[in-house]
Amino acid sequence: MPAHNHIEFTRLIATRIATTAAAADKLHAPAGSVMIRTAIDETLIFPPVPDISVDDDYAIIIEDGSYASAWLDIDFALRWLPYNCAWEMPTVRPAFAQGMIADIATKLYFEQERVLMIVPAPYAAEMAAHLAHGGHA
């Protein structure tokens, strides 16, 4: 697989919300934000939303900077991903998917023309190397 241009990961600052599934179902991100449901009781919203309303008195709402992210061109992503993960990519967009990619826990947010790749910040350089070398870092 051919090498791709250097892809730089940057720190992703998000609001992480841990709450009941029912309260998570009612969450709405402000216009211009991306909201991804990472688990039945957990949601990430970026950019951060400091004053979000959650219908759960015991919800945990924190600013989370533990991830790094990079935007990938959709064509490159759809060529590269099948060589580096064992699961099927969503075909309807926007979409969120997560799993192991190149042995790194990864979250993907698919738009029509691009894909946001989100990895734990300590693994950003390793994933960038995989991307730069066609998946063979």
TORNUKE-591065 format. One line per 10 residues: for each residue x, z, y of N, C-alpha, C. Coordinates in steps of 0.05 Angstrom, whole numbers. Layout:
BEGIN
X Z Y X Z Y X Z Y  ...
***
This chain:
BEGIN
17 0 -24 0 0 0 18 0 25  13 -17 45 30 -19 68 29 7 85  52 12 98 53 35 116 35 30 140  25 51 152 8 50 175 23 61 199  14 54 223 26 65 247 27 95 245  46 107 259 48 136 260 21 148 269  11 167 254 -13 181 261 -6 210 268  -14 218 292 -7 245 301 -31 263 299  -28 285 285 -48 305 284 -45 324 307  -68 333 318 -68 352 340 -85 376 331
-80 398 344 -95 422 337 -124 418 344  -142 425 326 -171 422 330 -182 450 336  -192 454 359 -205 480 366 -235 476 363  -247 494 347 -276 492 341 -288 519 343  -315 519 344 -330 544 340 -338 545 311  -330 566 297 -338 570 269 -361 591 269  -382 584 255 -405 601 252 -410 607 223  -409 632 216 -416 641 189 -442 656 192  -463 646 178 -489 657 181 -506 652 156  -530 660 156 -548 654 134 -553 624 133
-560 614 109 -567 586 107 -590 578 125  -610 596 127 -634 590 143 -626 588 173  -609 605 182 -600 604 210 -583 579 215  -566 572 195 -549 549 198 -566 523 199  -589 523 185 -607 500 185 -618 496 213  -620 516 229 -632 515 256 -612 509 278  -586 508 272 -566 504 292 -568 475 304  -562 474 330 -561 448 344 -537 448 362  -521 428 359 -497 426 376 -504 412 402  -491 419 424 -496 405 449 -489 375 447
-501 359 464 -494 331 465 -464 328 470  -452 309 456 -423 304 458 -407 321 439  -419 339 424 -405 355 405 -409 344 377  -391 352 359 -394 345 331 -399 370 316  -419 370 299 -425 394 283 -424 386 254  -407 400 238 -405 394 210 -411 420 194  -427 417 174 -435 439 156 -415 440 133  -396 458 135 -375 459 115 -383 474 90  -403 490 91 -414 505 68 -443 512 75  -458 522 56 -486 528 61 -489 549 83
-468 566 86 -470 588 106 -448 585 127  -436 562 131 -415 559 150 -416 532 164  -412 532 190 -413 508 207 -390 508 226  -378 485 231 -358 481 252 -370 463 273  -365 470 298 -374 454 321 -349 450 339  -344 424 346 -323 419 364 -331 397 384  -322 399 408 -306 421 419 -321 447 418  -306 469 422 -319 496 420 -343 499 438  -362 514 428 -387 521 442 -388 551 445  -378 562 467 -376 591 468 -402 607 469
-424 594 478 -449 608 482 -471 597 465  -466 592 440 -486 580 422 -505 602 412  -530 595 410 -551 614 401 -554 611 371  -553 634 357 -556 634 328 -578 654 321  -597 645 304 -619 662 296 -611 681 273  -591 698 279 -581 716 258 -564 738 273  -575 762 273 -561 784 288 -533 790 276  -528 782 251 -503 788 238 -485 764 235  -491 743 249 -475 719 248 -447 724 259  -428 712 248 -400 713 258 -395 687 272
-388 689 298 -384 666 315 -356 669 327  -337 652 320 -310 655 330 -299 628 338  -280 629 356 -264 604 362 -243 602 340  -241 579 328 -223 575 305 -204 552 311  -178 558 310 -158 538 315 -140 533 290  -152 538 267 -136 536 242 -133 508 231  -146 489 244 -145 461 234 -130 443 253  -121 420 242 -110 398 257 -125 373 249  -127 354 268 -142 331 262 -129 306 274  -138 283 263 -129 257 273 -151 237 267
-155 218 286 -174 197 283 -161 174 268  -174 163 248 -164 140 234 -184 117 238  -173 93 241 -189 69 242 -204 66 216  -230 59 217 -247 59 193 -236 40 172  -225 16 180 -215 -3 160 -191 9 146  -172 21 161 -149 33 148 -158 56 129  -176 73 139 -185 96 123 -198 87 97  -214 66 98 -228 57 74 -209 43 54  -187 33 64 -166 21 46 -149 44 35  -142 63 51 -122 84 43 -135 106 26
-159 114 32 -171 137 19 -175 133 -12  -183 110 -22 -187 108 -51 -161 112 -67  -138 107 -55 -113 112 -68 -104 141 -68  -117 157 -52 -108 184 -48 -128 206 -53  -152 199 -62 -172 219 -70 -189 208 -92  -201 226 -108 -215 218 -132 -245 217 -128  -255 221 -103 -283 222 -99 -292 199 -81  -317 192 -83 -329 169 -70 -334 175 -40  -329 156 -23 -333 159 6 -363 154 12  -374 168 31 -402 163 39 -404 135 51
-427 123 47 -431 96 58 -450 97 82  -466 117 85 -483 120 108 -469 137 129  -469 128 154 -454 143 175 -472 147 199  -468 170 214 -446 189 210 -450 205 185  -427 215 175 -428 230 150 -404 249 150  -407 271 134 -386 290 130 -381 292 100  -355 294 93 -347 297 65 -322 315 65  -318 328 43 -294 345 41 -285 347 12  -259 350 8 -247 353 -18 -217 349 -16  -205 347 -39 -176 344 -40 -168 315 -35
-150 311 -17 -139 284 -11 -109 287 -10  -95 272 -27 -65 275 -29 -57 304 -33  -73 318 -50 -68 346 -57 -70 365 -33  -85 357 -13 -90 374 11 -120 377 15  -130 401 19 -158 405 25 -164 392 52  -183 373 51 -188 356 75 -217 354 80  -224 353 106 -251 347 114 -251 320 129  -271 304 124 -273 278 137 -300 276 151  -299 267 177 -323 261 192 -323 231 197  -342 217 185 -343 188 187 -362 180 210
-352 164 228 -368 150 248 -368 120 239  -381 103 255 -383 75 247 -355 61 248  -339 67 268 -314 53 272 -289 69 266  -292 95 261 -269 112 256 -276 136 239  -255 150 230 -258 173 213 -241 196 224  -252 219 228 -237 242 236 -228 256 211  -201 258 207 -190 272 184 -181 300 194  -191 321 181 -186 348 188 -172 362 165  -149 374 171 -134 389 150 -126 416 161  -120 435 143 -109 461 153 -84 455 169
-81 467 192 -59 461 210 -31 461 196  -25 480 178 1 479 166 7 454 149  -13 439 142 -10 415 126 -11 389 142  -13 391 168 -16 367 185 8 348 182  33 358 183 56 341 180 58 328 153  51 342 132 51 331 105 30 308 103  6 312 114 -14 291 113 -6 267 130  6 272 153 16 250 170 37 234 154  54 247 139 74 232 123 61 216 102  41 227 88 26 211 68 13 186 81
1 189 104 -11 167 118 9 146 126  32 155 136 53 137 146 65 120 124  66 132 100 79 119 78 59 107 58  36 102 67 15 90 49 7 109 28  11 135 31 2 155 12 24 163 -7  47 153 -3 69 160 -22 92 174 -7  86 197 4 106 212 19 126 225 1
***
